[in-house]
């Protein structure tokens, strides 16, 4: 009898230790399909940086995400309810 496949969704924060650089870079791609989730990821990792390089990567990702959202809002096919659902549109701020 074949083993049952587990369909659990694991959050990247569940492991405790994750590569912050990869997670912030991945959020720049996730923003295109699920904006609230990408914003949640970025806000979740904002205070967990140890080096200046990680802050640089985070700030570059924040810039890309904010630029994408600004550009998206100017498009004629933009539907606020489809992108954000019941949430208010949000932007990220850089770390200094």
C-alpha distance (Angstrom), angle and dihedral (degrees) to the residues before:
residue distance angle dihedral
X1 . . .
X2 3.81 . .
X3 3.74 119.9 .
X4 3.79 116.8 -103.9
X5 3.80 113.1 -108.8
X6 3.79 115.0 -124.6
X7 3.79 114.2 -128.8
X8 3.79 98.7 -170.5
X9 3.78 117.1 141.6
X10 3.76 111.8 -135.5
X11 3.77 121.2 -156.4
X12 3.80 116.0 -134.6
X13 3.81 86.8 -125.8
X14 3.80 93.0 58.3
X15 3.79 93.6 80.6
X16 3.80 94.9 58.8
X17 3.80 92.2 -141.3
X18 3.76 118.1 60.2
X19 3.73 134.2 150.4
X20 3.78 103.0 -93.8
X21 3.78 93.3 -163.1
X22 3.79 93.2 57.3
X23 3.78 92.4 43.1
X24 3.79 93.5 52.7
X25 3.81 90.9 46.0
X26 3.80 90.8 49.0
X27 3.80 90.2 52.8
X28 3.81 89.0 62.7
X29 3.81 88.0 62.8
X30 3.80 96.5 39.2
X31 3.82 90.7 55.7
X32 3.81 88.9 72.7
X33 3.81 93.3 61.1
X34 3.80 105.5 24.3
X35 3.79 115.1 17.6
X36 3.83 98.4 178.2
X37 3.81 91.3 51.8
X38 3.81 92.8 50.3
X39 3.80 91.4 48.6
X40 3.81 89.2 49.4
X41 3.82 91.1 51.5
X42 3.79 92.5 49.8
X43 3.80 93.6 46.9
X44 3.80 89.5 47.9
X45 3.79 94.5 55.6
X46 3.81 97.0 38.3
X47 3.80 95.8 98.1
X48 3.79 99.2 37.5
X49 3.81 101.7 78.2
X50 3.78 122.6 122.2
X51 3.79 103.6 179.9
X52 3.77 138.4 43.4
X53 3.80 90.5 -120.5
X54 3.81 90.8 60.5
X55 3.81 89.6 50.4
X56 3.81 89.6 51.1
X57 3.80 92.0 52.7
X58 3.81 90.1 46.3
X59 3.82 92.2 50.4
X60 3.82 91.8 49.1
X61 3.80 89.6 51.3
X62 3.81 90.7 48.4
X63 3.80 90.0 52.6
X64 3.81 92.1 49.5
X65 3.80 92.8 47.3
X66 3.81 94.4 47.8
X67 3.82 91.8 46.1
X68 3.80 90.6 50.2
X69 3.81 92.2 50.0
X70 3.82 91.8 47.3
X71 3.80 90.4 50.0
X72 3.81 92.4 45.4
X73 3.80 92.6 54.5
X74 3.81 90.0 57.2
X75 3.79 93.7 55.5
X76 3.81 117.6 100.2
X77 3.80 92.1 -132.7
X78 3.81 92.8 56.2
X79 3.78 112.4 124.9
X80 3.80 113.0 -173.3
X81 3.79 93.4 -160.4
X82 3.80 92.5 51.3
X83 3.81 94.2 49.8
X84 3.81 100.6 39.1
X85 3.80 105.0 19.5
X86 3.79 110.9 -161.1
X87 3.83 92.7 -18.3
X88 3.78 124.9 98.1
X89 3.82 115.8 -110.9
X90 3.80 110.9 -94.0
X91 3.78 138.8 -164.8
X92 3.78 131.2 -160.0
X93 3.78 128.0 -123.6
X94 3.79 125.5 -140.4
X95 3.79 123.7 -112.4
X96 3.78 120.3 -119.8
